[in-house]
């Protein structure tokens, strides 16, 4: 189904780097991190990842900086217009929710790129899927991911695409609220199993926050059509850790999950969608996920 944007504006916080090049290493923490290292570290964290958590300052010898053309204004193609509408919806919704809670919402930038691009968290690669970098407060998306969502993961529909953006913006909300920093500090002190469990709670909270956004945006501006929520749930199912692991190796290893099972991801999105309140998304105090 097509979302309705009759009452929606377009965001100005979109940076279009498509067509720009990118190679070599990228300075991080004063040293170079090679693209190969980053891809290996991040390809398993396919969706909604905070790259700085995974990289753990993986260091190689300094390499040449990546080069890319300066970002221009976003193109006016249908995909980028859709992105700008959805991002504007997240801006207007989270501005209101933050004001209601006595806080100020700082809008993130969304970067469109092709193949690879430089970020404050390292070199972003299309193979990583969409991701949020807390160090520069930007969401990065190579739009080829949406084609993969349709063909490989069988999750077509524009609200499935909007859910991806809303999930990443959910990570931005976590960053602004200080949640991401606390989780990262806890992960550094934890065992691998405990660190994975913390990552799952962080990711499920971002799914819940995507639901909170959808509920509030639809109530304010009527953006959803019949069938849209089912599209998001289908996307959540498609990128559950158990679904991805079964596709890759034929079985799932729950202790290695970093984003949550398909059932968990659907449950927390629905919880946020039904409640429409930040308080509904405290995955860190939930006894069961």
C-alpha positions, 0 to 999 in steps of 0.5 A, a space after each residue: 500500500 502507498 502511504 499518504 503524504 498529503 499533509 506532510 512536508 519534505 525534510 531538508 536534512 537529507 544529504 545526497 552522496 550517491 555517485 560519490 566514490 570512496 576507497 582506502 581506509 578511514 581515520 578513526 581514533 587517530 588511526 586507520 581502519 581498513 574497509 575489509 576489517 569494517 565489512 567483516 565486522 559489520 556484515 553480520 550486523 545487517 540492520 540498525 547497527 551502531 558501528 562504533 560498538 562493533 568496531 571496537 577500534 579495530 586498527 590497521 596501519 594508517 591508510 589513505 583517506 577515502 575520497 568522495 565528491 561533495 554532497 549536493 542537494 538531494 535529487 528529485 527522484 521518487 525514492 529521495 522524495 519518499 525519504 524526505 517525506 518520511 524523515 520529515 514525519 519523524 522530525 515532526 513526531 519526535 519534536 512533539 514527543 520530546 517537547 511533551 517530556 521537557 526535552 529538546 529534539 536535535 534532528 539527525 541528517 540522513 545520508 543517501 550513498 552508493 557503495 561506500 561512504 565516509 562516516 565518523 564511525 568508519 567507512 560505511 558500506 552498502 553490505 552493512 545495510 542501513 545504519 546510524 552513526 552516533 558520532 556524527 548523528 547521521 543515518 546512512 542508507 544505500 537505497 539498493 537495500 530497499 531492492 534487497 528488502 523486496 527481492 531477498 527478504 520479500 518485504 515490499 511496500 513503502 511502509 516497510 521502507 519507512 519502518 527501516 528509517 524509523 528504526 534508525 531514527 530510533 537509534 538517534 532518539 536513544 543516543 539523544 536520551 543517553 541510552 546508547 552510551 550507557 549500553 555501550 559502556 555496559 557492553 564493554 564490561 560484559 561477556 560476549 553473551 551478555 553484550 549480545 543480550 544488551 544489543 538485542 534490548 537496544 535494537 528491540 527498543 529501536 523497533 518499539 520507538 519506530 512503532 511509537 513514531 508510526 502511531 503518533 504520525 498517523 494520529 497527527 497527519 493520517 499517513 497510514 493506509 490499510 495494510 501498512 502496519 502488516 508491511 512493517 511487521 513483514 519487514 521485522 520478520 524478514 530481518 529477525 536474527 533467527 530468520 537470517 541465521 536459518 537462511 545463512 546456515 540452516 539453524 539459529 543460535 539464540 546466544 549470538 543474536 544481536 537484534 532479536 528474533 522475528 517474533 520479538 521484533 514484531 512484538 516490540 514494534 506492535 507494542 510501540 504502535 499500540 501505546 504510542 508512548 516512550 514509556 512503553 519501550 523500556 526493553 531494559 526492564 522487561 523481564 521477557 522480550 
